[in-house]
C-alpha cells in the first residue's frame, strides 16, 4: 500500500493524527526534503527506510515505490502542506494506476492556512472579500494564459501566491496591471509559516520586492494580498443579535 500524506505547513505537530499514524506504520518514507520539516521523520518506526525526493526524478520515486510494493511493504509519500496544491501527485498516481498499485491520500493543513494563522487574519471578511485566489506567478513553469496574474488580480479579492518569492518585481507589476489593487494595497510576506523560524513581513503591493530584499527572503514564503490585511470590515451577521437563523431567534430592534 502507498499512502500520500500531507505533512502540514511546517510545524511538526501540525500533521494530522491520521498522517502521523501512517508515518509510524510505514516501512519506507519518501519525503520532499526541500520543503518538509525533517522533524516529521521522528514519527517513523525503527528500521524504516528514508528517501529524500529533492534529488530524485519521478521515475526514481516510482522505482522505490515499485520495489516496496513487490516486497509487500508500506510506503508513505510525504508532501508539504496539502498534497493537492502544487504537490505534483497526479503524475505519481497515474503511474501507480498504470502499474496496478493501490494507494490513498491523506489531506494536510496547507501552508496558506498556516500563513493566515501567522498573520492572525481571516481571508474572508464581510464587505471586503468573500473569495480567495490561490495561484502563482509564471516563471520557468508557465501558467495558462487565462490565469495570468494580472487577470487574477483584476478581481481585487484576497490572493495568496505560492512559488513566487523570487519574482516579486514581476509580481508587483502584474498585480498593479490588474487595476483592482494600488501600490498602497496591504500585502504581507510570510516566511516559513508555522516553522520555528517563521517571519511575518507586512508591507504593501508596491513594496513587496523591496521588503523581501531588505529581509533576505528569497524562497519558502507565501505572498498574501488584499483588504483582509486592513482594519475595515463589516460585522458578521451570523453572530449579530438581530439576525435570525436556524439555531437562534434574533431580537426585535
N, C-alpha and C positions, 0 to 999 in steps of 0.2 A: 504494500500500500504506500502511496505517496501523498503526503499532506503539504499543501501550500498554506503557509501561515503568515498572517500579518503581524509583524514584530511590534507595531505601535510606533509612535512618533520619536522615541528615543529613550526615555526613562525605562529602565529595565523592569520596573514594576507596573508599567502601563500595557504590557501584553495581556491578552485576555486569559481568563482561567483555562479555557479550552486549549489555547495556544501553548501555554506553559506546560499543561499536561502532555500534549502531543510531543513537545520537545523532549520531555522526560522519558517518553516511550520509544523514541527514535533510535535506530541503530546507526543512522547516518544523518548528519545535518549539513545541508548546503546553504550557506548564508551569504547575503550581499555585504561583503566585508567593508566596502567603501562607504556604506550608509548605516548599516545595522550596528547598534551598540553591542560590542563583544561581551558585555556583562550578561547578555541574554544566554550565552553559552553555558552559564553556570547552572541552567536548568537541565543540562544533559545528564545522562546516566553514565556510570563508569564504562569505559570501552567503546563509547560512541565515536565514530569516525567524523571528522570535521573537514569540510571543504569550503574555501573562500572563493566565491564565484566572481570576485572582482577581476581576476586574471584569467577566467575561463570563458570559452565560447559556448554558444548554445549546444553545439554538438558534444562538447566535453561534459556539460551538465547532464545531458540526456544519457551519455555513456555511463556516468556514475549511477544514475537512476536505474538504468537497464541492468547493470551488474547487481545492484541490490535487489531489484525485483526478482531476478532469476535465482538469487540466493535465498529468497523468502524473507528478506529483511525490510524494515520500515524506514522510509526516507522522509525527512522533514525539509521542505524547501522554504527557507525563512526570508521573507521580503520585508523591506522597510515600510512603515506606515500601514496602509491597507493595500493589499496586492492588486486591487482593481484600478488603482490610479498610478500610471506610469511605472507599472510593475513588470512589463514585458512577459506576462504569464500566458497570454493567448498562444504564442508560438510554442511554448513548452507544452501546453495542454494539447495542442494539435498534434504534436509529435507523439505524445503519450497515447492519444486516441489511435493514431496510426499503428502504434506498437501493441495496442490492446491492453494497456496497463491501467489499473484503477487508480483514481485519485480523488481528493476532495479539497475544498478551500475553506479556511477559517479566516474570517474577516479580522481586521485590526483597526485600531484608532489611527486615523490619518493624521499626518503632520499638519494639515490645515486646521484640524480641531485642536491640535497641540498649540498652534500659533495663536488661536483665539484665546486659549487658556492663559498663555503667556501675556497676552495683551489685556487680559481681564475684560474682554469685549464680547459683544453679541453681533454677529454678522447681519442679522435680520432685525431691523428696528422699524416700528410703525412710522410712516411718513418720511422715511429715509431710504430704506432699501428692503425689498422683500425677496430678492434674488441674489444668488452668489454664483459668479462665473469663475470656474477653476480652469485655468489654461496656462499656456507658456509662450514665451517669445520664440519666434522662429530663429533657429541657429543652424548648426550643422544638420540637425534633424528638422525638416520643414514642417509646416502645419498646412492644412487645407486652405486654399485661397479664401474661402468664405469665413474662415476662422482667424484671419489676420488680426493681430492685436488691436489695431486701430478700429476695426469693425466691432470687436467685442467691447471696446472701451466706449463706443458710441451710446451704449445703453445707460451708462452712468451709475450702474448698480455696484454692489460690493464685488471686488475682484481679488482673487488670490492667485499669484503667479508662482508656479513651480519652475525649476530648472532655468532660471532667467537672471540670476545674480551677477553673472559675468557679462551681461549685455545691457546694463542699466541705462546707458546713454541712449541706446536704441529704444529701450522700454519707455523712457521719458518722451521721446519724440512720438512714438506710436500712441501713447496714452493721450497726449495733447491733441494729436491729429484726429482723434475720435470726436472731439468737440464737446463732450459732456463734462470732462474734467478740466480744471485750470491748474496753473503752476502751484496754487495755494491749496489745492485739494489735499486733505490729510492722507498720509501714507505711513507705512511702517515696514521695516526690515526686521524679521525675526530669525535670528541665527540659532540653529540647533535647538529648536523648541523642545522643551522638557528634558534636555540633557543637563548635566551638572554645570556646563559652561555656557548655558543659554544666555543670549543677549537680545534685548529689545531696543531697536533704534527708531524712534519716532521722527518723522520728517514730513515732507510734502512731495507731491509728484515732481515738482521742479527741482528738488534737492536729493532725489534718490541716489543718483550716481555719486554725487559729492559726499553724501553721508556714508555710503559703503566704502568709498576710497579713504576717507578720514579714519574710519574704524577698522580698516584692513579686512573687510568682509568680501570674499571673492566667490564663495560657494557655500553649499549646505545651509541655505537660508531661503525663507519664503518672503515674497513681497505682497503686502496687503494694501489695498487702495479703497478709499471711499468715505462717505459721510458717516459711516458707522463709527469711525475713529474720532468724530467730533463730539460736541456736547448737546446738540439739539435733536430732539426726537419727541414723538407723541407717546403718551402713556398707553400701555396695552389695554384693550377693552376687556380682556379675559379676567383680570383681577379688579376691574373698576366696580365700585359698589353699586352703580346704577345699571350695570349690564346684566341682563338675564341670559342664562344658558341652561343646558340640560341639568346641571348639578346645583344651581343656585338661582334663587329669585332675586332680581335686582330691586333695590329700594326705589320708592317713588320720589322723584326730585320735587 
